[in-house]
Amino acid sequence: MILRNPKLGLILELVSNWFFGVKIMEEAITERPRRKVFISYSWTNEDHIQWVINLANRLREDGVDVVLDKWDLKEGQDIYSFMESMVNSPEINKVLIICDEGYRSKAEERKGGVGAETLIITPEVYGNSSQEKFIPIVKEKDDNGQVYIPAYIKSRKYIDLSSDEIFEDGYELLLRNIFERPQHRKPALGNPPAWLFDDKKPHYKTSNVIKQLENVLENNPARFNGLSMRFINSFFECLDEVKLNEDETIELDQKIYDIINDLVDLRNDFVCFVELICEANGKIDVEKLVKFFEQLYKYTLPSEPNNIYYSVQGDHFKFLARELLIYTVMVFLDYDRYETAAEFLNAEFFVTDNRGESIHEGFTIFCFGIGSIDILRKERLNSKNLSLSADLMIQRATLKKYSSRKLVETDILMHYLCSIYERDFYRLWFPYTYVYGISDKIGILQRLISKRFFERAKSLFMVDSPEQLKVKITEYDSDQNQKRLGYQNAWNSIPKISSHIKPEDICTFP
């Protein structure tokens, strides 16, 4: 028959789908496991008996087949045989032992039905029966909060149903136990970390501290600050292990290049550390990070300034310091911590230079040239690349969350900010990676078209109004000095800020 009424056809289709769905649900329910339990308890008083019956009723409502003397023990049946069959029956998945004062007293004195059950259960508990079959259920406690559990099962882990406040949690635990559906399941066995069997790749102790920081941030935030100092100390202990103190038999540039590559995991741990700082509640302690970089600066200093070898002795530390500074700012921006980023980039770093003089400068002090890579290695390999250290930094941008594009954007943005903050021109931040992002637009700058975003991000640029920022961008783009900023042999110089956002477009979108 052909249906001429489309509405009728739709109704029949919906009805058919409903029946199909109901059938699937019924099949799913029938496939669920069936569990059968026997309840052993004392006839202490009528209230206690009713409590047991109520528990049995609820278990049956939740799909548990409960065997209870009130239901299943008939007149004329042998009580002892009934109890013995229930305890020993392979059909009984669990034996629930309801523990109150009366039960413990009768069990230990071997009185009444409880005493008889104890004689039956005891050899099963200590014999070959499953250790999980007999479950003590605490119904009540004494005045001191001690549980009433008979001595023969006192060592067993119990389920507490002794008060209304904890009953529901305990009941869920009981139900999960009966159906073998634990809340916390043992994870699948994985493979040992590859670094255990890699004699070449170092494993840094900072990784263990990161795991501890993640745990305390979730469970005990008050310990976070103290543990963060442990991370910093562990970080520098790792750096101590890769210091170069004597001449190497292989090419120096290769040695430094290899160490830089080995430091990837240590860098990743630091990035994770800064992320955790951002995730912690409250204002970020920028001064702690400033002191970290001040200490890191010491590692970049040569032990013998007049020796050619020692002049590049700390190049791997110089590379790492420059890289970590960029990633620190990158993390702040990713977490929308614009005010923190501005505070960090405007901080003064108090350090001692290679002549032993105390100086204080801005973040541009970490814009190191890497002579061993960009001069020695470049000459040895006869490379035509503009900057091998920039190439290496791009190759190391392996973190999924922080792509090479983000790295380049941050590097260039730090250069712009340095100018906007009116730093000395000759102490500007040179973005070594800029050649990798000539045609890319910096997202933060593009979003300044939005008034709402400007209000959120204006602290990054140290301005109070769109007009102030427009003036600073115009001044940067019109500065004659900016026209020559770039690699000597490069086709392109550092792009103008207006290539990302035109001053007149700022705050034009609601």
Backbone torsions as a table, in degrees:
resi	resn	phi	psi	omega
1	MET	NA	134.9	178.7
2	ILE	-94.8	126.4	179.2
3	LEU	-79.8	121.4	-180.0
4	ARG	-89.5	-22.7	-177.6
5	ASN	-95.8	110.1	-177.8
6	PRO	-63.4	-33.8	179.5
7	LYS	-64.4	-42.2	178.2
8	LEU	-62.5	-40.2	177.8
9	GLY	-61.5	-40.5	178.6
10	LEU	-64.6	-42.2	179.6
11	ILE	-61.7	-44.9	179.2
12	LEU	-62.9	-37.0	178.3
13	GLU	-64.6	-43.0	178.9
14	LEU	-64.0	-41.8	178.0
15	VAL	-62.1	-42.6	179.0
16	SER	-61.8	-42.8	178.9
17	ASN	-64.2	-37.4	179.7
18	TRP	-63.8	-46.9	178.6
19	PHE	-61.1	-40.3	179.7
20	PHE	-63.5	-41.6	179.2
21	GLY	-65.5	-42.7	178.1
22	VAL	-60.4	-41.6	-179.8
23	LYS	-62.9	-41.8	178.4
24	ILE	-62.7	-42.7	179.1
25	MET	-63.1	-42.2	179.0
26	GLU	-62.4	-42.3	178.8
27	GLU	-64.5	-39.0	179.8
28	ALA	-64.8	-39.8	-179.9
29	ILE	-65.5	-42.9	-178.7
30	THR	-66.0	-23.6	-179.9
31	GLU	-80.7	-13.1	-179.7
32	ARG	-68.3	146.6	-176.3
33	PRO	-66.2	145.9	175.6
34	ARG	-100.7	136.5	-179.7
35	ARG	-127.2	142.0	-177.5
36	LYS	-125.7	130.6	-178.7
37	VAL	-129.0	153.4	173.8
38	PHE	-115.3	133.7	-179.6
39	ILE	-104.3	121.3	175.7
40	SER	-104.8	126.9	-176.2
41	TYR	-154.8	171.2	179.1
42	SER	-106.5	141.2	175.1
43	TRP	-80.6	63.3	-174.0
44	THR	-62.8	-52.4	176.3
45	ASN	-159.9	174.5	-175.8
46	GLU	-64.3	-37.3	179.3
47	ASP	-63.8	-41.2	179.7
48	HIS	-66.5	-42.6	178.8
49	ILE	-60.6	-43.6	179.8
50	GLN	-64.2	-36.7	177.2
51	TRP	-60.5	-42.6	179.3
52	VAL	-64.5	-43.7	179.7
53	ILE	-62.0	-41.9	178.8
54	ASN	-61.5	-41.5	177.9
55	LEU	-63.0	-43.5	179.3
56	ALA	-63.6	-41.7	178.2
57	ASN	-59.9	-44.5	-177.8
58	ARG	-67.3	-39.3	178.4
59	LEU	-61.4	-41.9	179.0
60	ARG	-65.8	-38.2	176.5
61	GLU	-61.3	-29.3	179.8
62	ASP	-94.9	18.7	171.5
63	GLY	89.7	11.5	179.4
64	VAL	-100.0	124.8	177.9
65	ASP	-79.8	104.8	-175.0
66	VAL	-97.5	130.3	172.0
67	VAL	-101.1	119.6	-176.5
68	LEU	-134.1	136.8	-177.5
69	ASP	-56.7	-34.9	-179.7
70	LYS	-61.2	-26.5	-178.6
71	TRP	-102.1	-40.1	-164.8
72	ASP	-106.7	-15.9	178.1
73	LEU	-90.2	113.1	-176.1
74	LYS	-95.9	158.2	176.0
75	GLU	-59.9	136.5	179.7
76	GLY	95.0	-17.0	178.2
77	GLN	-75.1	147.4	175.3
78	ASP	-75.3	118.1	-175.4
79	ILE	-62.0	-45.0	-178.1
80	TYR	-62.0	-44.2	180.0
81	SER	-64.8	-38.8	178.4
82	PHE	-60.8	-47.4	179.5
83	MET	-62.7	-44.0	-178.6
84	GLU	-62.5	-41.5	-179.4
85	SER	-66.5	-35.7	179.9
86	MET	-69.4	-42.0	-178.7
87	VAL	-68.0	-39.3	-174.6
88	ASN	-92.8	-12.4	-175.1
89	SER	-63.4	131.6	176.3
90	PRO	-69.7	-15.2	178.2
91	GLU	-77.2	-19.6	179.5
92	ILE	-85.0	115.1	-178.3
93	ASN	-79.3	-38.8	-177.8
94	LYS	-138.5	147.7	170.4
95	VAL	-114.4	114.7	-179.3
96	LEU	-92.3	118.0	-178.2
97	ILE	-102.5	105.8	-176.8
98	ILE	-80.5	111.1	-171.6
99	CYS	-100.5	111.2	169.3
100	ASP	-129.1	-176.7	-177.9
101	GLU	-60.7	-42.2	-179.2
102	GLY	-63.5	-41.4	-179.4
103	TYR	-64.0	-45.9	-177.9
104	ARG	-63.7	-41.8	-179.4
105	SER	-61.3	-48.0	-178.3
106	LYS	-68.2	-35.5	-179.5
107	ALA	-66.4	-44.6	-176.8
108	GLU	-76.5	-23.9	177.3
109	GLU	-96.4	-1.8	179.4
110	ARG	56.3	47.5	-179.3
111	LYS	-106.0	143.9	171.5
112	GLY	62.4	-159.1	-179.5
113	GLY	-63.3	-36.1	178.0
114	VAL	-63.1	-41.8	178.0
115	GLY	-61.6	-40.9	178.0
116	ALA	-64.5	-43.0	178.3
117	GLU	-62.9	-37.5	179.1
118	THR	-61.2	-42.2	178.1
119	LEU	-62.5	-32.0	179.7
120	ILE	-79.5	-44.3	-173.7
121	ILE	-72.7	-38.6	-173.4
122	THR	-52.5	-51.5	179.4
123	PRO	-65.5	-27.4	177.4
124	GLU	-70.4	-38.2	179.3
125	VAL	-64.8	-42.9	-177.8
126	TYR	-92.1	-3.3	-178.1
127	GLY	-95.3	-133.5	-172.6
128	ASN	-97.4	-2.2	-179.6
129	SER	-65.2	158.2	179.3
130	SER	-59.0	134.8	179.8
131	GLN	-64.0	-17.9	-176.0
132	GLU	-99.2	-0.5	-174.3
133	LYS	-73.9	-37.9	-175.1
134	PHE	-99.8	117.1	-174.9
135	ILE	-118.2	114.2	174.0
136	PRO	-70.1	129.8	176.1
137	ILE	-113.0	113.5	-177.9
138	VAL	-80.5	113.4	178.8
139	LYS	-89.5	-34.1	-179.9
140	GLU	-152.3	164.5	178.4
141	LYS	-129.0	163.5	178.1
142	ASP	-80.7	-176.6	-176.2
143	ASP	-63.8	-22.3	179.5
144	ASN	-94.5	6.2	179.3
145	GLY	81.8	11.9	179.2
146	GLN	-86.4	142.6	-176.1
147	VAL	-82.6	150.8	176.4
148	TYR	-94.5	85.0	179.8
149	ILE	-122.0	128.1	178.8
150	PRO	-57.8	151.2	-174.4
151	ALA	-58.9	-34.0	-173.3
152	TYR	-71.6	-16.2	177.2
153	ILE	-125.7	16.1	-175.1
154	LYS	-64.6	-27.7	-178.3
155	SER	-81.2	-8.3	-178.5
156	ARG	-77.6	146.0	174.4
157	LYS	-70.0	128.1	-174.2
158	TYR	-108.8	168.6	174.1
159	ILE	-113.2	128.7	-172.9
160	ASP	-96.8	115.3	174.7
161	LEU	-122.7	31.2	-168.1
162	SER	-82.4	-9.2	179.7
163	SER	-148.3	159.4	-179.8
164	ASP	-64.1	-31.7	-176.6
165	GLU	-65.4	-33.3	-175.6
166	ILE	-112.3	0.8	-174.1
167	PHE	-60.0	-48.2	-174.0
168	GLU	-63.4	-41.4	177.0
169	ASP	-62.8	-43.1	178.9
170	GLY	-66.1	-38.7	180.0
171	TYR	-65.7	-41.6	176.3
172	GLU	-60.2	-42.6	177.8
173	LEU	-60.3	-42.2	178.5
174	LEU	-62.3	-46.8	-179.1
175	LEU	-62.4	-42.8	178.0
176	ARG	-63.2	-37.7	178.6
177	ASN	-65.2	-45.1	-178.1
178	ILE	-62.0	-44.6	-177.4
179	PHE	-90.3	3.4	179.2
180	GLU	54.7	48.5	177.4
181	ARG	-125.5	71.6	-175.3
182	PRO	-65.8	149.0	177.9
183	GLN	-66.8	-39.7	179.5
184	HIS	-109.7	106.4	-176.8
185	ARG	-97.4	142.7	178.3
186	LYS	-65.5	122.4	-177.8
187	PRO	-69.3	160.2	177.0
188	ALA	-63.4	146.0	-179.5
189	LEU	-71.2	121.9	179.4
190	GLY	-91.3	-164.5	179.0
191	ASN	-103.7	147.6	176.8
192	PRO	-59.9	147.7	177.7
193	PRO	-55.7	139.3	-176.6
194	ALA	-61.4	-30.6	-176.1
195	TRP	-66.4	-19.9	177.6
196	LEU	-61.6	-31.6	-175.1
197	PHE	-109.6	6.8	177.3
198	ASP	-104.2	101.4	-177.1
199	ASP	-70.0	-18.9	-177.5
200	LYS	-87.2	-37.5	-174.8
201	LYS	-85.9	121.4	-178.9
202	PRO	-73.8	151.6	173.0
203	HIS	-114.0	123.9	-173.9
204	TYR	-95.7	138.9	-178.9
205	LYS	-65.8	-17.2	178.0
206	THR	-61.1	-28.1	179.9
207	SER	-61.9	-39.5	178.7
208	ASN	-67.8	-38.5	179.7
209	VAL	-66.8	-36.4	177.0
210	ILE	-59.5	-43.7	178.3
211	LYS	-61.3	-39.5	177.6
212	GLN	-66.1	-40.2	178.8
213	LEU	-63.8	-41.3	177.8
214	GLU	-61.6	-39.2	-178.9
215	ASN	-69.3	-47.4	-177.9
216	VAL	-68.8	-31.6	177.8
217	LEU	-63.1	-32.6	-179.9
218	GLU	-85.5	-37.4	-171.0
219	ASN	-111.3	-26.6	-177.0
220	ASN	-149.5	71.5	-174.4
221	PRO	-58.3	-23.3	-178.7
222	ALA	-63.2	-24.1	-179.2
223	ARG	-87.3	-4.1	-171.4
224	PHE	-62.5	-48.0	-176.4
225	ASN	-61.4	-44.4	179.1
226	GLY	-63.2	-40.9	-179.6
227	LEU	-71.7	-27.2	178.5
228	SER	-64.9	-32.5	175.7
229	MET	-67.2	-32.6	175.6
230	ARG	-64.1	-38.1	177.4
231	PHE	-61.9	-47.4	-178.4
232	ILE	-60.8	-44.4	178.9
233	ASN	-63.0	-41.4	178.7
234	SER	-65.3	-35.8	179.6
235	PHE	-59.5	-47.9	-178.1
236	PHE	-73.7	-27.2	172.5
237	GLU	-62.8	-37.4	176.7
238	CYS	-66.3	-39.3	178.2
239	LEU	-66.2	-35.1	178.9
240	ASP	-59.0	-28.6	-177.0
241	GLU	-75.9	-15.0	-176.9
242	VAL	-116.6	20.8	174.7
243	LYS	-69.8	144.9	175.3
244	LEU	-103.1	114.3	-175.9
245	ASN	-114.0	-8.8	-179.2
246	GLU	-149.7	162.7	-178.6
247	ASP	-60.4	145.7	179.1
248	GLU	-106.5	152.8	-180.0
249	THR	-76.5	-27.1	177.9
250	ILE	-93.0	172.2	-179.6
251	GLU	-55.7	135.2	-177.5
252	LEU	-62.7	-42.2	-179.2
253	ASP	-61.4	-36.7	179.2
254	GLN	-67.9	-40.0	178.3
255	LYS	-60.6	-48.2	-179.8
256	ILE	-65.3	-41.1	178.0
257	TYR	-58.4	-44.6	-179.2
258	ASP	-66.1	-40.5	179.6
259	ILE	-64.4	-42.5	178.0
260	ILE	-56.4	-44.3	178.8
261	ASN	-65.7	-34.8	178.5
262	ASP	-69.3	-20.0	-176.3
263	LEU	-87.3	5.8	-178.5
264	VAL	-59.2	-47.8	-178.3
265	ASP	-64.3	-35.7	177.4
266	LEU	-66.1	-41.1	175.1
267	ARG	-60.5	-43.9	-179.6
268	ASN	-62.0	-37.8	177.2
269	ASP	-63.4	-40.0	178.6
270	PHE	-65.6	-41.7	177.3
271	VAL	-58.8	-44.8	177.5
272	CYS	-62.3	-37.4	177.9
273	PHE	-60.6	-46.0	179.0
274	VAL	-65.9	-37.3	176.7
275	GLU	-61.0	-43.7	-179.8
276	LEU	-65.0	-35.6	176.0
277	ILE	-61.5	-41.2	178.7
278	CYS	-67.5	-33.4	-178.2
279	GLU	-79.3	-22.1	178.1
280	ALA	-68.4	148.2	-179.5
281	ASN	-71.6	153.6	176.2
282	GLY	91.8	178.2	-178.9
283	LYS	-72.8	138.9	-179.1
284	ILE	-74.8	133.5	177.6
285	ASP	-81.6	88.7	-178.3
286	VAL	-63.5	-33.9	-177.6
287	GLU	-59.5	-34.0	178.2
288	LYS	-63.2	-41.2	178.0
289	LEU	-70.5	-36.4	176.9
290	VAL	-60.6	-45.9	179.0
291	LYS	-64.3	-33.9	175.5
292	PHE	-59.0	-49.1	-178.8
293	PHE	-69.5	-31.7	174.7
294	GLU	-61.9	-42.4	177.9
295	GLN	-68.4	-37.4	178.3
296	LEU	-63.8	-33.0	-179.5
297	TYR	-59.6	-34.9	-179.5
298	LYS	-58.3	-33.4	-178.1
299	TYR	-71.0	-18.7	-178.2
300	THR	-83.2	-12.5	-175.8
301	LEU	-79.9	137.4	178.2
302	PRO	-74.5	147.2	177.7
303	SER	-77.3	-25.7	176.5
304	GLU	-133.2	93.7	-172.9
305	PRO	-59.0	-29.2	-175.1
306	ASN	-88.1	-4.2	-179.7
307	ASN	-93.5	130.7	-177.5
308	ILE	-59.4	-41.7	179.9
309	TYR	-60.7	-49.4	-173.6
310	TYR	-74.2	-15.8	177.5
311	SER	-66.7	-24.5	177.4
312	VAL	-114.3	13.6	-176.2
313	GLN	-58.2	-37.1	-177.7
314	GLY	-102.9	24.9	-177.0
315	ASP	-63.1	-32.7	178.0
316	HIS	-67.0	-31.8	175.6
317	PHE	-74.2	-36.6	176.3
318	LYS	-61.7	-45.2	178.7
319	PHE	-60.6	-46.1	-178.3
320	LEU	-63.9	-41.7	-179.2
321	ALA	-62.1	-45.9	179.0
322	ARG	-62.0	-42.6	-179.1
323	GLU	-65.8	-46.2	-178.8
324	LEU	-64.3	-34.8	178.5
325	LEU	-63.7	-44.5	178.4
326	ILE	-62.7	-45.0	-178.6
327	TYR	-67.0	-33.6	177.2
328	THR	-61.1	-48.1	178.0
329	VAL	-64.5	-38.1	180.0
330	MET	-60.8	-42.6	179.3
331	VAL	-65.6	-44.9	178.4
332	PHE	-56.3	-44.2	-179.2
333	LEU	-68.1	-37.9	-179.9
334	ASP	-64.2	-33.0	178.7
335	TYR	-92.5	12.0	179.6
336	ASP	58.5	31.1	177.1
337	ARG	-92.2	65.1	-174.0
338	TYR	-68.1	-41.2	179.0
339	GLU	-64.4	-39.8	177.7
340	THR	-64.8	-42.9	178.2
341	ALA	-59.6	-42.5	179.3
342	ALA	-65.6	-42.1	178.9
343	GLU	-62.4	-41.5	179.7
344	PHE	-66.4	-44.7	-177.3
345	LEU	-73.2	-17.4	177.6
346	ASN	-101.4	5.6	179.8
347	ALA	-73.6	154.7	173.3
348	GLU	-99.6	131.6	-179.9
349	PHE	-104.4	117.6	-179.2
350	PHE	-93.9	112.4	-175.4
351	VAL	-138.3	172.5	173.8
352	THR	-110.8	127.6	-177.2
353	ASP	-82.6	-177.0	-175.7
354	ASN	-71.3	-6.7	174.6
355	ARG	-97.7	1.4	179.7
356	GLY	84.1	10.8	-179.4
357	GLU	-94.2	140.2	178.0
358	SER	-80.0	128.3	-179.9
359	ILE	-134.3	162.0	172.4
360	HIS	-138.8	124.7	-177.7
361	GLU	-141.4	173.4	178.2
362	GLY	-80.0	-171.6	-174.1
363	PHE	-64.0	-16.7	-179.6
364	THR	-65.2	-12.3	177.4
365	ILE	-63.9	-18.4	179.5
366	PHE	-96.5	8.4	177.5
367	CYS	-85.9	67.0	-174.1
368	PHE	-75.1	147.1	162.5
369	GLY	-86.0	142.6	-176.5
370	ILE	-109.0	85.6	-173.1
371	GLY	-60.7	-38.8	-177.6
372	SER	-64.1	-30.1	-178.6
373	ILE	-93.2	-47.9	-173.2
374	ASP	-85.4	-11.9	177.1
375	ILE	-117.8	-64.9	-175.6
376	LEU	-62.1	-51.2	-177.8
377	ARG	-67.6	-40.5	179.9
378	LYS	-61.2	-41.7	178.0
379	GLU	-68.9	-43.0	-177.8
380	ARG	-64.1	-38.4	-179.8
381	LEU	-89.5	-3.8	-178.0
382	ASN	53.5	45.8	-177.1
383	SER	-83.3	143.4	177.3
384	LYS	-99.7	-0.7	-179.9
385	ASN	-65.0	147.5	-176.7
386	LEU	-65.5	-41.7	-178.6
387	SER	-150.9	112.8	178.4
388	LEU	-71.5	-28.8	178.2
389	SER	-70.4	-35.7	174.9
390	ALA	-66.6	-40.8	176.7
391	ASP	-58.2	-44.5	-177.9
392	LEU	-64.9	-39.8	179.3
393	MET	-64.5	-38.2	177.1
394	ILE	-66.2	-42.2	179.6
395	GLN	-63.5	-31.0	-178.0
396	ARG	-83.7	-4.2	-179.9
397	ALA	-77.2	69.1	-172.6
398	THR	-99.6	-5.9	179.8
399	LEU	-74.9	128.3	-175.6
400	LYS	-59.0	-39.8	-176.5
401	LYS	-73.9	-24.9	-176.1
402	TYR	-124.1	86.4	-175.8
403	SER	-72.1	168.2	176.9
404	SER	-61.8	-33.5	178.1
405	ARG	-63.7	-44.5	177.4
406	LYS	-61.3	-38.7	179.3
407	LEU	-61.3	-47.4	-179.7
408	VAL	-63.4	-44.1	179.0
409	GLU	-58.5	-44.1	-179.4
410	THR	-67.0	-41.0	178.9
411	ASP	-58.6	-47.7	179.7
412	ILE	-68.2	-41.5	179.9
413	LEU	-60.8	-39.1	177.8
414	MET	-62.1	-35.3	175.2
415	HIS	-64.0	-47.4	179.4
416	TYR	-60.3	-45.7	-177.3
417	LEU	-63.3	-38.3	178.4
418	CYS	-57.9	-41.2	177.8
419	SER	-70.8	-42.3	179.6
420	ILE	-63.3	-35.0	177.3
421	TYR	-74.5	-1.5	177.5
422	GLU	64.0	42.8	171.6
423	ARG	-72.8	158.7	176.4
424	ASP	-55.6	131.4	-176.5
425	PHE	-54.9	-39.7	-176.9
426	TYR	-78.4	-0.7	174.7
427	ARG	-119.9	29.5	178.5
428	LEU	-72.7	159.4	174.6
429	TRP	-83.0	117.0	178.5
430	PHE	-90.6	118.2	-178.6
431	PRO	-81.3	93.0	-174.8
432	TYR	-58.0	-26.5	-175.6
433	THR	-92.0	6.8	-171.4
434	TYR	-59.0	-29.2	-177.6
435	VAL	-64.5	-17.1	178.3
436	TYR	-86.2	-3.5	-177.5
437	GLY	-138.7	32.1	-178.0
438	ILE	-57.9	-43.7	-174.9
439	SER	-92.9	-5.2	-178.2
440	ASP	-84.8	149.1	177.4
441	LYS	-101.7	135.9	179.8
442	ILE	-77.7	120.2	-173.2
443	GLY	-58.4	-44.3	-178.0
444	ILE	-60.3	-40.7	179.7
445	LEU	-69.1	-40.7	179.4
446	GLN	-63.4	-35.6	-177.0
447	ARG	-74.0	-7.6	178.0
448	LEU	-67.7	-6.9	174.2
449	ILE	-63.7	-24.9	-179.4
450	SER	-86.9	129.3	176.8
451	LYS	-62.8	-42.2	-179.3
452	ARG	-62.4	-44.3	179.4
453	PHE	-67.2	-38.0	178.6
454	PHE	-57.3	-43.4	-179.7
455	GLU	-63.2	-33.7	178.2
456	ARG	-73.4	-36.5	-169.5
457	ALA	-104.5	-3.4	-173.0
458	LYS	-61.9	-28.9	179.1
459	SER	-62.7	-27.9	178.3
460	LEU	-62.5	-35.6	-176.6
461	PHE	-94.7	1.8	178.4
462	MET	57.5	44.5	177.7
463	VAL	-130.2	161.5	178.7
464	ASP	-108.6	-18.7	-175.3
465	SER	-141.1	158.3	175.9
466	PRO	-59.8	-35.0	-178.8
467	GLU	-62.6	-40.8	178.8
468	GLN	-61.4	-42.5	-180.0
469	LEU	-68.2	-38.9	177.8
470	LYS	-58.5	-42.9	179.3
471	VAL	-63.0	-44.9	-177.8
472	LYS	-65.1	-40.0	178.6
473	ILE	-65.9	-43.3	179.3
474	THR	-62.1	-42.1	178.5
475	GLU	-63.1	-41.5	178.8
476	TYR	-62.5	-48.6	-175.8
477	ASP	-67.7	-27.8	-177.9
478	SER	-91.0	-10.1	-179.7
479	ASP	-65.8	124.3	-178.2
480	GLN	-64.3	-28.1	-179.6
481	ASN	-65.0	-29.9	-176.3
482	GLN	-68.5	-22.6	-174.8
483	LYS	-66.4	-23.6	-176.8
484	ARG	-101.6	5.0	-178.6
485	LEU	-77.1	119.0	179.8
486	GLY	158.2	177.3	176.7
487	TYR	-69.2	146.1	-175.5
488	GLN	-59.6	-42.1	-175.9
489	ASN	-100.9	12.0	-178.1
490	ALA	-83.6	150.8	177.4
491	TRP	-73.5	-30.4	-175.6
492	ASN	-121.6	144.6	172.1
493	SER	-95.0	-179.3	178.6
494	ILE	-63.3	127.9	-177.3
495	PRO	-61.3	153.2	173.4
496	LYS	-70.8	156.4	178.8
497	ILE	-63.4	-33.7	-178.5
498	SER	-66.5	-13.1	174.9
499	SER	-73.5	-16.4	177.6
500	HIS	-101.5	-40.9	179.8
501	ILE	-149.7	123.4	176.2
502	LYS	-75.8	134.9	-177.9
503	PRO	-52.0	-39.3	-177.2
504	GLU	-70.5	-13.4	-179.6
505	ASP	-89.8	-9.0	-177.7
506	ILE	-64.1	129.9	177.5
507	CYS	61.2	32.6	176.4
508	THR	-92.4	-10.0	180.0
509	PHE	-110.9	130.5	-174.4
510	PRO	-60.0	NA	NA
